[in-house]
């Protein structure tokens, strides 16, 4: 199942559809919320066998909640995906 999901998300069309849905949700947010989101820098550092994610802080409490929730959701999704393929997953806090 995960292999199928991975293959599906490997297509540019599927990824574009997901990103378009996210962009539509953000477009419905008030202008001050979109501005607060735009001030947060997200850094992805790729390594030979992995990556590191760093998300800046926001002065907007709602955006801070969005950041926390997004990190929790992506952590769970990635960890469960690797676990379902048989890997041992360690989450370091």
TAUR-V790334 format. One record per residue. RES is the residue in one letter. PSI is psi in whole degrees, 0 to 359 (999 if undefined). OMEGA is omega in degrees with one decimal (NA if undefined). Layout:
{{RES:PSI:OMEGA} {RES:PSI:OMEGA}}
This chain:
{{X:311:-179.8} {X:324:178.0} {X:319:178.1} {X:317:178.3} {X:317:179.2} {X:317:178.4} {X:319:-179.7} {X:316:-179.1} {X:350:178.1} {X:345:-179.5} {X:138:178.8} {X:326:-178.7} {X:317:-179.4} {X:316:178.5} {X:318:-180.0} {X:320:179.0} {X:315:178.9} {X:314:-178.6} {X:324:178.0} {X:319:178.3} {X:318:178.5} {X:315:-179.7} {X:323:178.2} {X:320:177.9} {X:315:-179.4} {X:322:-179.1} {X:336:180.0} {X:351:179.9} {X:155:176.7} {X:152:-177.6} {X:320:-179.0} {X:330:177.2} {X:318:177.3} {X:321:177.5} {X:318:178.9} {X:320:177.4} {X:320:-175.9} {X:343:179.4} {X:351:-178.9} {X:128:178.4} {X:132:175.2} {X:125:-179.2} {X:124:174.0} {X:119:177.8} {X:119:178.1} {X:142:177.0} {X:180:-179.0} {X:323:-175.7} {X:26:-179.3} {X:199:178.1} {X:162:177.5} {X:136:-179.2} {X:132:176.3} {X:127:-178.6} {X:127:178.9} {X:171:-179.9} {X:158:177.9} {X:151:174.3} {X:359:179.3} {X:120:-176.5} {X:323:178.4} {X:315:179.5} {X:322:175.5} {X:320:176.5} {X:320:177.5} {X:318:179.5} {X:311:179.7} {X:314:-178.3} {X:318:179.9} {X:317:179.5} {X:317:177.6} {X:313:-178.1} {X:313:-179.2} {X:322:177.6} {X:314:179.3} {X:315:-178.1} {X:313:-179.8} {X:316:-178.6} {X:316:178.7} {X:325:177.2} {X:312:178.7} {X:322:177.2} {X:319:-178.3} {X:337:176.9} {X:356:176.8} {X:1:179.4} {X:152:171.3} {X:127:-175.4} {X:132:174.3} {X:127:176.6} {X:119:-178.5} {X:125:179.9} {X:999:NA}}
